[in-house]
């Protein structure tokens, strides 16, 4: 084969290394590490609550419907016993409502009807999400002195393969 003066056999090691790097990068980006400590669990839940609260605020102005984030709750709902009962209840209520709204959004997409979308009431999610956010921030302040997540420095693999988005 003639590729304009490029000898494939000479460049085969370079090509194989490039393909290997791409494959490794793909698998590293696809992996989601489960939260291990109570702080990681709270930060993950707080991230989902914050995104969901932002979606509630902008739901009517969006032309495209996005589903609410519930993955963090599904991973950690059996591991939040370190939180007080009121906060656990608020989290449970808000994520159950978000999951129900996700089903309604799926049904609206299936129907392809803008009228069905107009009947979805996301405002009922605002109070439980606000209560959950305040409770999680209060827990972080009481236990760690700050409601901000710790600064994460990039690792060597982040430099080599590109940084992964933090959740």
Protein Blocks (a to p, Z undefined) as FASTA:
>chain_A
ZZehiafklmmmmmmmmmmmmmmmmmmmmpccddfbfklmmmmmmmmmmmmmmmmmmmmm
pmbdcdddfklmmmmmmmmmmpcfklmmmmmmmmmmmmmmmmmmmmmmmnopaklmmmpc
fklmmmmmmmmmmmmmmmmmmmnopabdcdddddfklmmnopaddZZ
